[in-house]
Amino acid sequence: MTAKFAQWTVHLMLALLFAHELDAVTQSEWRLLYVLRDLSDVQGRWWFVALHVPLFWAVLTLVYHPSAAVQARSRIGLALFGIVHCALHVRLQADPLSTFSSPLSWSLIGGYAVAGAAYLCLAWAAQGVTAMPDASS
């Protein structure tokens, strides 16, 4: 994997995730979260935003960790989360509390999943894997 393209993909994943979370505030996403859904909108918004500070700090700390192993695992986790996150939004699409229906919302959600899949493909290719191992080996 070219380091420059991998770094670009990580930055794209982070940008799409952070922009999605900005959109999530406008969509009152806390109403979909079991921990926050019973709070008033004022309290839910406050906790939703406040909890993203340590969450974003942890994500940034891990994906730029000085240990190459921690950094690699964290970036793969970030990529996998993008795909799982998209699947969760698809699953919640019919929920009346979900208001993620605009092209912008779905571009951010889907774009993060696509960037995550691209990063996983790059990481897989960087391992020199060209074919699945033979089951009889």
Backbone bond lengths (Angstrom), bond angles and torsions (degrees), N, CA, C in turn:
res aa  C-N    CA-C-N  psi(-1)  N-CA   C-N-CA  omega(-1)  CA-C   N-CA-C  phi
1 M - - - 1.458 - - 1.518 106.93 -
2 T 1.303 115.45 129.30 1.458 115.95 177.30 1.524 107.84 -70.08
3 A 1.309 114.82 132.22 1.462 120.35 -175.91 1.524 111.75 -59.54
4 K 1.329 115.83 -38.18 1.466 119.56 -178.24 1.529 111.10 -65.89
5 F 1.334 117.19 -44.11 1.463 119.95 -179.50 1.529 110.78 -69.19
6 A 1.325 116.95 -37.83 1.466 120.40 177.26 1.526 110.09 -62.24
7 Q 1.333 116.73 -44.50 1.464 121.27 179.39 1.528 110.14 -63.04
8 W 1.324 116.47 -41.94 1.464 121.26 177.83 1.532 110.07 -60.59
9 T 1.324 117.29 -41.25 1.462 121.60 -179.41 1.526 110.92 -67.37
10 V 1.321 117.71 -40.25 1.468 121.19 176.09 1.527 109.65 -61.45
11 H 1.325 116.68 -45.23 1.469 120.01 179.16 1.528 111.28 -62.71
12 L 1.317 116.52 -38.25 1.466 120.10 177.38 1.524 110.81 -64.84
13 M 1.338 116.88 -44.62 1.474 120.07 177.84 1.522 110.14 -58.06
14 L 1.329 117.31 -47.03 1.467 120.66 -179.65 1.523 111.40 -63.09
15 A 1.318 117.32 -43.85 1.468 120.59 -179.79 1.525 110.88 -61.74
16 L 1.328 116.71 -43.91 1.468 120.14 179.75 1.528 111.27 -67.14
17 L 1.330 117.38 -40.40 1.466 120.66 177.82 1.527 110.43 -63.30
18 F 1.332 117.31 -47.95 1.460 119.99 -177.71 1.524 111.06 -65.56
19 A 1.333 117.29 -40.74 1.465 120.11 178.22 1.528 110.55 -66.08
20 H 1.338 116.43 -37.81 1.476 119.16 176.62 1.523 110.32 -61.64
21 E 1.317 117.13 -40.93 1.461 119.22 -179.32 1.528 111.65 -67.61
22 L 1.333 117.78 -31.23 1.468 119.89 171.69 1.528 109.65 -63.01
23 D 1.328 115.69 -45.61 1.465 120.66 177.80 1.529 110.30 -63.45
24 A 1.329 116.54 -35.68 1.468 120.82 -179.07 1.527 111.75 -61.82
25 V 1.328 116.78 -32.87 1.467 119.48 176.86 1.524 109.18 -65.51
26 T 1.335 117.56 -43.25 1.470 119.87 179.93 1.527 111.66 -68.54
27 Q 1.328 117.08 -22.48 1.468 121.94 -179.73 1.533 112.31 -94.97
28 S 1.326 117.46 3.20 1.473 122.55 -178.57 1.532 112.00 53.72
29 E 1.328 115.21 49.35 1.463 120.60 -175.66 1.525 112.98 -61.23
30 W 1.318 118.26 -22.82 1.464 119.66 179.94 1.517 111.30 -59.29
31 R 1.327 117.69 -22.41 1.477 120.84 178.13 1.525 111.93 -66.80
32 L 1.325 117.44 -18.68 1.469 121.90 179.03 1.528 112.61 -91.93
33 L 1.320 116.75 -12.31 1.463 121.12 -175.71 1.522 110.36 -93.90
34 Y 1.325 116.51 124.37 1.464 121.06 -175.27 1.527 112.84 -56.55
35 V 1.297 117.93 -34.91 1.460 121.22 -177.84 1.536 111.68 -71.04
36 L 1.327 117.75 -32.20 1.463 121.14 -173.77 1.529 114.33 -109.69
37 R 1.304 118.11 -11.21 1.472 120.41 -170.34 1.519 114.58 -63.62
38 D 1.320 119.02 -25.09 1.466 120.59 -178.34 1.524 113.55 -87.80
39 L 1.331 116.69 -2.56 1.461 120.19 178.49 1.528 110.36 -81.19
40 S 1.319 115.75 159.17 1.468 119.31 173.99 1.525 107.88 -64.54
41 D 1.320 117.02 163.03 1.462 119.76 179.64 1.531 111.75 -60.20
42 V 1.316 117.19 -38.12 1.465 120.16 179.68 1.531 109.92 -64.40
43 Q 1.334 116.83 -48.82 1.466 120.19 179.33 1.520 111.41 -67.66
44 G 1.328 118.01 -41.53 1.455 121.93 -179.99 1.515 111.77 -60.85
45 R 1.333 117.00 -45.55 1.466 121.75 178.38 1.525 110.04 -61.91
46 W 1.346 116.43 -44.60 1.460 120.42 -178.68 1.527 110.32 -59.42
47 W 1.328 116.92 -51.11 1.468 120.32 -178.73 1.519 111.84 -66.43
48 F 1.331 117.04 -39.07 1.464 120.45 179.61 1.527 110.29 -59.51
49 V 1.317 117.06 -48.03 1.464 120.69 179.88 1.525 110.49 -68.67
50 A 1.321 118.07 -46.94 1.464 121.78 -177.07 1.526 111.69 -60.71
51 L 1.315 117.91 -40.05 1.470 120.75 -178.84 1.530 112.16 -69.92
52 H 1.325 117.19 -20.09 1.466 119.46 178.29 1.533 112.56 -75.36
53 V 1.320 117.64 -18.46 1.470 119.35 177.62 1.534 110.25 -64.46
54 P 1.335 119.84 -56.70 1.474 118.11 178.12 1.530 112.36 -66.94
55 L 1.315 117.30 -30.65 1.463 120.08 178.80 1.529 110.58 -64.42
56 F 1.323 117.09 -49.55 1.473 120.33 179.22 1.521 111.46 -66.09
57 W 1.337 116.52 -37.11 1.472 119.77 176.88 1.530 109.46 -60.02
58 A 1.334 117.05 -46.06 1.466 121.00 -179.04 1.529 110.97 -63.55
59 V 1.324 116.65 -44.18 1.468 120.33 179.79 1.526 110.28 -60.49
60 L 1.316 117.20 -49.20 1.468 120.58 -179.10 1.531 111.53 -64.21
61 T 1.316 116.43 -41.05 1.469 120.46 179.35 1.523 110.79 -62.20
62 L 1.314 117.28 -41.47 1.460 120.91 -177.29 1.525 112.93 -74.82
63 V 1.331 118.10 -43.25 1.471 118.45 -177.25 1.522 112.33 -73.66
64 Y 1.335 117.66 -15.18 1.468 121.48 175.14 1.530 111.55 -117.07
65 H 1.332 116.36 24.32 1.462 121.97 -179.20 1.526 110.51 -61.60
66 P 1.343 118.01 145.04 1.465 120.05 178.93 1.529 113.71 -64.76
67 S 1.319 117.14 -25.40 1.464 120.23 177.12 1.530 109.02 -79.09
68 A 1.322 115.96 123.05 1.474 120.42 -179.69 1.525 110.91 -61.21
69 A 1.324 117.21 -36.03 1.466 120.27 -179.32 1.528 111.33 -67.09
70 V 1.331 116.56 -45.05 1.468 120.27 178.42 1.522 109.65 -64.09
71 Q 1.310 116.34 -43.54 1.457 121.57 179.60 1.536 110.47 -59.87
72 A 1.327 117.18 -47.08 1.468 120.90 -178.26 1.526 111.11 -62.94
73 R 1.332 117.29 -46.83 1.471 120.53 179.56 1.526 111.13 -63.87
74 S 1.315 116.53 -39.84 1.469 120.86 -179.59 1.521 111.77 -65.45
75 R 1.321 116.00 -40.10 1.464 119.71 179.12 1.526 111.18 -68.21
76 I 1.315 116.84 -37.02 1.465 119.48 175.02 1.524 109.99 -66.03
77 G 1.339 116.66 -41.05 1.466 120.21 176.12 1.518 112.23 -61.31
78 L 1.328 117.02 -41.62 1.465 121.89 177.18 1.527 110.22 -60.67
79 A 1.323 116.34 -42.71 1.467 121.32 179.51 1.530 110.91 -65.69
80 L 1.331 116.61 -46.05 1.470 120.45 179.20 1.530 111.00 -62.84
81 F 1.322 116.52 -39.89 1.458 119.89 178.82 1.529 111.10 -60.37
82 G 1.330 117.30 -38.15 1.460 120.11 179.10 1.520 112.13 -58.83
83 I 1.324 116.28 -39.45 1.467 121.06 -179.94 1.525 110.44 -72.42
84 V 1.332 117.30 -46.76 1.469 121.71 179.09 1.530 110.01 -63.21
85 H 1.319 116.45 -41.60 1.461 122.09 179.59 1.531 110.88 -59.09
86 C 1.332 116.26 -43.79 1.462 120.73 178.19 1.528 110.32 -62.96
87 A 1.326 116.46 -43.99 1.474 120.48 179.00 1.527 110.79 -60.92
88 L 1.319 117.28 -39.00 1.470 120.29 177.77 1.523 110.91 -64.43
89 H 1.329 117.31 -41.82 1.461 119.79 178.43 1.525 111.15 -65.88
90 V 1.313 117.84 -37.61 1.472 120.56 175.98 1.526 108.97 -62.57
91 R 1.324 116.28 -44.52 1.469 121.89 -179.73 1.531 111.25 -61.73
92 L 1.332 116.78 -37.16 1.464 121.62 -177.40 1.528 113.78 -88.27
93 Q 1.311 116.99 0.77 1.463 121.63 -175.53 1.531 112.47 -55.48
94 A 1.316 117.67 -36.39 1.464 120.65 -177.29 1.532 112.73 -83.06
95 D 1.322 117.63 -10.79 1.459 121.25 179.86 1.526 108.95 -65.44
96 P 1.326 117.84 128.87 1.465 119.77 -178.96 1.538 113.27 -62.71
97 L 1.328 117.82 -20.33 1.464 120.56 177.78 1.526 112.77 -80.57
98 S 1.326 116.88 -12.62 1.462 120.54 179.00 1.521 109.30 -87.33
99 T 1.321 115.22 122.78 1.466 120.20 179.70 1.527 111.36 -115.28
100 F 1.325 116.76 18.93 1.464 121.27 178.47 1.531 108.25 -80.74
101 S 1.307 116.08 84.61 1.460 119.57 -177.34 1.527 112.90 -126.65
102 S 1.308 117.84 -7.83 1.464 120.09 -175.89 1.527 111.03 -80.70
103 P 1.324 116.50 156.49 1.472 119.65 174.26 1.535 112.22 -57.91
104 L 1.329 117.29 -35.47 1.461 119.73 177.80 1.527 110.60 -62.27
105 S 1.334 116.84 -49.84 1.468 120.47 -179.42 1.521 111.04 -56.73
106 W 1.333 116.44 -48.13 1.466 119.54 -176.57 1.522 112.64 -73.60
107 S 1.336 117.12 -26.51 1.470 119.40 174.38 1.523 110.47 -66.27
108 L 1.326 116.81 -39.78 1.465 120.75 178.65 1.526 111.21 -69.49
109 I 1.318 116.81 -46.02 1.463 121.38 -178.92 1.524 110.36 -65.89
110 G 1.322 116.30 -52.36 1.464 120.87 -178.84 1.516 112.66 -68.55
111 G 1.336 116.37 -37.05 1.456 120.24 178.69 1.515 111.60 -62.26
112 Y 1.329 116.56 -40.15 1.462 120.78 177.49 1.526 110.11 -63.52
113 A 1.331 117.38 -42.14 1.469 120.56 178.76 1.528 111.15 -63.65
114 V 1.325 116.86 -42.79 1.476 120.77 179.50 1.528 110.10 -65.48
115 A 1.334 116.65 -43.89 1.467 119.62 177.74 1.525 110.47 -62.58
116 G 1.323 116.93 -38.74 1.464 120.67 176.86 1.516 111.76 -62.96
117 A 1.325 116.74 -44.29 1.467 120.68 177.97 1.522 110.65 -63.46
118 A 1.326 116.69 -40.14 1.471 120.28 178.24 1.524 110.39 -62.89
119 Y 1.330 116.62 -42.32 1.463 119.50 179.54 1.532 110.22 -63.59
120 L 1.317 117.47 -42.57 1.467 120.10 179.20 1.527 110.92 -62.44
121 C 1.318 117.39 -39.69 1.471 120.88 176.77 1.529 110.56 -63.46
122 L 1.317 116.66 -42.02 1.466 120.39 177.73 1.525 110.92 -63.33
123 A 1.316 116.33 -43.77 1.463 120.40 -179.52 1.530 110.55 -65.00
124 W 1.325 116.08 -41.01 1.461 121.02 179.06 1.527 110.04 -63.86
125 A 1.326 116.56 -45.34 1.467 121.14 179.65 1.529 111.04 -64.38
126 A 1.316 117.04 -33.90 1.469 120.71 -179.83 1.527 111.91 -66.88
127 Q 1.312 116.10 -22.71 1.463 120.04 178.45 1.511 112.00 -77.27
128 G 1.330 117.76 -4.18 1.452 121.94 178.32 1.520 112.79 78.39
129 V 1.307 116.71 17.62 1.460 121.39 179.82 1.532 107.62 -82.70
130 T 1.323 116.50 119.28 1.455 119.02 179.28 1.514 112.56 -112.58
131 A 1.306 116.98 -15.85 1.463 120.37 179.14 1.522 108.52 -155.88
132 M 1.308 114.92 157.67 1.463 119.69 176.97 1.535 108.03 -70.66
133 P 1.328 118.23 142.79 1.459 120.25 178.25 1.527 110.86 -65.34
134 D 1.296 116.10 148.76 1.455 122.01 178.47 1.516 109.24 -69.36
135 A 1.307 117.45 129.70 1.459 122.04 -177.75 1.511 112.60 -62.97
136 S 1.330 118.07 -24.36 1.456 120.81 -177.78 1.529 112.86 -82.59
137 S 1.326 117.86 -8.08 1.467 121.28 -178.41 1.498 111.72 -73.36
